[in-house]
Amino acid sequence: MTGIRDKVGQNQSRLPHVSRRSILVGATAAGGLAIAWTLWPRDYQPNLTAAKGEHVFNAFLKIGDDGHIAMVVPQCEMGQGITTLLPQIMADELGADWRTIAVETAPISPLYTNILLVDEDSATFMPRRFVPDFVSDVRGWARREWAVRHAVMLTANSSSVRMFEGPCRAAAAQTRALLMMAAARRWDTDWEQCDTQDGFVTFGKKKLRFAEVAAAAALLEPPAEPVYRASSADPLYGKELTRLDLPAKIDGSANYAGDIRLPDMVFAAIRQGPLGATRLKSIDRKAGMKSPGLLHIVEHERWLATVARNWWAANNALDHFAPVFETKGAPIASGRIDKALKAALKDGGYRIRQNGDVAEAMEGRSRISALYAVAPALHAPIETRTATAAPDGNRLRVWVATQAPAQCRDAIARATGLSESSVTLFPMMAGGSFDACLDHSVAVQAAIIALQVKRPVQLAWSRAEEIMRDIPRAPARARMTATLNAAGGIDALVARIAVPPSTHEFRDRLFDNTPPDVAQRAAAGAADAVAVEGLATPYSINHFAVDHCPADIGLPTGRWRGNADSYTAFFTECFIDEMATRASSDALSYRMAMLGQSPLLARCLLTATSLGGWEGGVSGTAQGLACHSMRGSHIALMATARPGENGLQVEQLVAVVDAGRLVNPAIARQQIEGGLIFGLAAAVGATTDYEGGIATARKFGQLGLPRLSQSPKILVEFIDSDRDPGGVGEIGVPVVAPAIANAMAAATGRRIRRLPLSAQPL
């Protein structure tokens, strides 16, 4: 392939920018790293606050004299159930009574750094095959140390259980040992002969409640290594326990950022201009100041905020001010985005991955190609962006849902000129996020407004603002090219993907608080391995290559539920189906022939087709298949879909998942079901066009989301497994669109290669 560049040779994916406060600046040589290591803090203590009668055992556990056990969760609860899953792991290891469990959100601390996510990113951006082992090891070490230093507590990539099961279990084991030590001292016996069950320390027939020994136990020194509990006759791990956040969500007592109420608090609304390098040009001050209930206005170079006694008055005042914005450069438009993607696909690009020799394998042979396209995908959570900020002397308190609390606090501090220690952040539950809460614009805006009006302010974006200012998952175009062997199987495959380098944009925004348009321009042209991950990963193809063709579309893009897998699985699974049809082969058999190195996924596929009653995918059956592996989990989906009187009608989705050990099968099922519905939304809508730098959609009803009447019958089955837990929050999303597209091809004989699913030509 001409024009392909080695991604390490040019425009190499970058580390997060190391700030001026980091001592690793310039320490790239072994000597510099050694010096940095000697100066780096290596021991962090828990910074938890204990209430009266409460005893801190470690960074994850506190026990009160009244018997309650407070379990500290370092990840954002955004519906995935993490405030139940991690406590369930700890309660099982501790031998606690589930009825005594309480949950607290972790404070910002290096102890809660998501090292797993950092390691996965390191492996993605700097594959070991490109560099010597020493260099790779040093870069990985430096990245992890940087992340710990900056308390990178990211909630993303279905990593919460995968990352924190080990630390949480170890913390519970150490706490259990301390409780047994304290009890053993009372009984004058060996603590290792004791046990715990249902909130008691036991020794033979003797029992002591945890509360009775907590104070003494907290003063003892735990064993050097965790001593784990033997298997329980009635373990909590694996049970379908009721979610701890469910009662409060049902009765309305659960607090979100929009539920915060403070003395003397006022409400703010905001108006921001078109996407891009936009500045506030003018406002109709005379008309705006006459708005009923208006208290203050705050003018920023990029936005206008109005403050009133209630949000409706503040939002209505924005119309009276009629803000005018000006944008440098060509405005973002759907036509321009599509043109940029087409142009990028024709350019050279970067070879991200290669197995075998595709050039030699394809030389002189007939090639089969297919084009695919996906539109930008919006997050569209129920809760619009909301934050509450309150000045407190020279300090500032902020309540906001965030998937990166340390970076959110840092963004607020930078924007306001306060020190990080002067900003107290209260991470809230999110009413949906899908990675939208990795953007901290609303928290920064609320902080600026509160400091200017000198009183507590709650800022909430309107639904129109939420849609228009959303940073979507990137649009993409793909050309899949293959040569076939004599049996019709794929011998060589090249996948060329035109898509923006969203990872670079995201990292600049998250770690440097760079404005979206600035980050977008800075990233243009860079190679991004994450932007093309998930392509044909489970299949055994002799010669295989993936090329990233960076597209400069002008539109800022970012992370989304499923990330690149949400479109690369569409490209792969639709193309595999097309090749099966071309070979006059059953789509199931065709896939199975290439899954010899992926037995877990093959089992999921066989089970799904058995449960769903696979009829061979022949014309008229309206059945389609798709399978995918990501984040340590595997899924196969069989969809039944056909054209209906009111458009596409998806009748049934049958999913079989191998996600390793399940902490709570009910929550796992909820996440798969939710992912399937989310994937269905992306298959039929969840997007918008852009004109003049502005999204044309303004309301939920304009996003083409599926209604309840259009939701299919869903069957989810899990494969029993004792593997380490895999991710379940995203795995359901990527397979829906290709399975439905393949079902529609079987039903109608026409192939759809565009998302949202549309017969519109490419």
Secondary structure as GFF3:
##gff-version 3
##sequence-region A 1 762
A	DSSP	beta_strand	5	6	.	.	.	ID=ss1
A	DSSP	alpha_helix	30	39	.	.	.	ID=ss2
A	DSSP	beta_strand	54	56	.	.	.	ID=ss3
A	DSSP	beta_strand	61	64	.	.	.	ID=ss4
A	DSSP	beta_strand	69	73	.	.	.	ID=ss5
A	DSSP	alpha_helix	82	94	.	.	.	ID=ss6
A	DSSP	three_ten_helix	98	100	.	.	.	ID=ss7
A	DSSP	beta_strand	101	105	.	.	.	ID=ss8
A	DSSP	three_ten_helix	110	112	.	.	.	ID=ss9
A	DSSP	alpha_helix	115	125	.	.	.	ID=ss10
A	DSSP	three_ten_helix	128	130	.	.	.	ID=ss11
A	DSSP	alpha_helix	133	149	.	.	.	ID=ss12
A	DSSP	alpha_helix	160	187	.	.	.	ID=ss13
A	DSSP	three_ten_helix	191	193	.	.	.	ID=ss14
A	DSSP	beta_strand	195	197	.	.	.	ID=ss15
A	DSSP	beta_strand	200	203	.	.	.	ID=ss16
A	DSSP	beta_strand	206	209	.	.	.	ID=ss17
A	DSSP	alpha_helix	210	217	.	.	.	ID=ss18
A	DSSP	alpha_helix	246	251	.	.	.	ID=ss19
A	DSSP	three_ten_helix	257	259	.	.	.	ID=ss20
A	DSSP	beta_strand	266	272	.	.	.	ID=ss21
A	DSSP	beta_strand	277	282	.	.	.	ID=ss22
A	DSSP	alpha_helix	285	288	.	.	.	ID=ss23
A	DSSP	beta_strand	294	299	.	.	.	ID=ss24
A	DSSP	beta_strand	303	308	.	.	.	ID=ss25
A	DSSP	alpha_helix	311	321	.	.	.	ID=ss26
A	DSSP	beta_strand	324	328	.	.	.	ID=ss27
A	DSSP	alpha_helix	334	346	.	.	.	ID=ss28
A	DSSP	beta_strand	350	355	.	.	.	ID=ss29
A	DSSP	alpha_helix	358	362	.	.	.	ID=ss30
A	DSSP	beta_strand	368	374	.	.	.	ID=ss31
A	DSSP	beta_strand	386	392	.	.	.	ID=ss32
A	DSSP	beta_strand	395	400	.	.	.	ID=ss33
A	DSSP	alpha_helix	405	416	.	.	.	ID=ss34
A	DSSP	three_ten_helix	420	422	.	.	.	ID=ss35
A	DSSP	beta_strand	423	427	.	.	.	ID=ss36
A	DSSP	three_ten_helix	436	438	.	.	.	ID=ss37
A	DSSP	alpha_helix	441	453	.	.	.	ID=ss38
A	DSSP	beta_strand	457	460	.	.	.	ID=ss39
A	DSSP	alpha_helix	463	468	.	.	.	ID=ss40
A	DSSP	beta_strand	476	484	.	.	.	ID=ss41
A	DSSP	beta_strand	490	499	.	.	.	ID=ss42
A	DSSP	alpha_helix	502	512	.	.	.	ID=ss43
A	DSSP	alpha_helix	516	523	.	.	.	ID=ss44
A	DSSP	three_ten_helix	529	532	.	.	.	ID=ss45
A	DSSP	beta_strand	543	550	.	.	.	ID=ss46
A	DSSP	alpha_helix	565	582	.	.	.	ID=ss47
A	DSSP	alpha_helix	587	592	.	.	.	ID=ss48
A	DSSP	alpha_helix	599	612	.	.	.	ID=ss49
A	DSSP	beta_strand	623	630	.	.	.	ID=ss50
A	DSSP	beta_strand	633	644	.	.	.	ID=ss51
A	DSSP	beta_strand	647	658	.	.	.	ID=ss52
A	DSSP	alpha_helix	665	684	.	.	.	ID=ss53
A	DSSP	beta_strand	690	691	.	.	.	ID=ss54
A	DSSP	beta_strand	694	695	.	.	.	ID=ss55
A	DSSP	three_ten_helix	700	702	.	.	.	ID=ss56
A	DSSP	three_ten_helix	708	710	.	.	.	ID=ss57
A	DSSP	beta_strand	713	718	.	.	.	ID=ss58
A	DSSP	alpha_helix	736	748	.	.	.	ID=ss59
A	DSSP	beta_strand	754	755	.	.	.	ID=ss60
###
